[in-house]
């Protein structure tokens, strides 16, 4: 005798079990939809709140920078002769530093020209 036949013949399911299981599955599905929907809306509201706060911070920082940029600069020297002397000193310092850099560039150009000359004599007829 087949085991399927034995089980189906010997065990009778309770009356209405199929309907109860179907109702239970439907209620669990509805509860899952409610819970997932509330999580999604809470996540969206948190996202919107954080993006609004970030936009407010950026706007505040922009307004602060604009206010600082529009402020009139103060004179650092009351005497124009002293201001000229300080400016001249700073520009001479920059010039000295650039001269050192230009000397290095000239040395590099000489080395490159020398190497190009060697390459031309070796590889070009």
Buried (B, 14 or more C-beta within 10 A) or exposed (E): EEEEEEEEEEEEEEEEEEEEEEEEEEEEEEEEEEEEEEEEEEEEEEEEEEEEEEEEEEEEEEEEEEEEEEEEEEEEEEEEEEEEEEEEEEEEEEEEEEEEEEEEEEEEEEEEEEEEEEEEEEEEE
